């Protein structure tokens, strides 16, 4: 499948356009795959819709690219960073009807829409759909730790650089949040998704006025870890670094309840 032409009938049922706003290594790919596995949802992976709008593509062209991307990603098992996010027995890469369409591009979307703030205001009139924004949240010490491990930056600035990068990202996300109607924005905690998938996935679909298909939750559980991976324990943290980060995070309400010692 090299191209897709969507009929007017296929697009007629669309109600919502979904965008992810957030941070690297926070769990966006998992949430995107869970959404894409619903028979009324199509979510592309890393397509970067904002840039496509900026390049001048039409609404119909972008819709077709989203559907094609979803299908191709499903064909390779929705594998990303050596992990398969495919939901067994579900609708990844396919749809029965389209109610929700969108793109999973979490971390870089925050940067893009901060620098191109005029485009986020164009989302609804451009697509002719109600926009919904998903903000996946994870313990920031885990996000920073993963960024630290994957960084090529040399010590002694490696930790400070990772911390400052995430804190700047949080500020960008909060800036975008203030421009969005509260009912159009969903904070989804990664830890809650792992420990209480029934409640979290049901809430995710409620956000789009969708019901959970029969057997869907059991299929999702098959790919979920038994407990959230605490990557903060994969590296050594100095006590002064923990205190410094905690103080910086305290001003952000959505992260203020997280601590380094969370279980």
C-alpha angles and dihedrals in degrees: 000000000000100000141015130208112198118210123227087245091058092051096042093082095054116120108157139043113205126208130176120221120184148072141317119268094017102115104267093135092058093049091046091053093048090053093045089052091065113098091233098046134078117187123176122211120238095335093137101220094191091065092047090055090048090051090057102250116157126248091251093049092052093047090052092048091051092052092046092047091050091051094048093046090052090052090062092047094260086278117176127167090356094305127107114225094182114132108224116236093010138107103268108156093009139073138200092202131344119245097145129033129173151119135268107222106132115164100031092044089066091053093045097048092045091055093038099037092158091066096059087059089054096055098090099041092041096053096029089228138109109264120229122190125205119202111191112202128197133173100289092220087063093048092049092046093053091047089049093052093049095045121106091202115121126240141287091040097042098094095041090050092051092048094047092047093054094043090053089049091052090052090051092050091049090050090054092044091059090059094053127081108251093237091056095056126076125194107204119186114216092211091054090051090056099041099036108022095160095060096037098047091044089052090048092055092042086060087065096037090250130136125227110254118237111274092009097116092051090051091050092051089059091071100036122101116245088241136003113279108244101210090175085082092056091075136038116262121194116222092240090053091052091049092046093052092044091054092049093049095049093084092060108079095202091057100033094094094056120096135179090246096055113135 
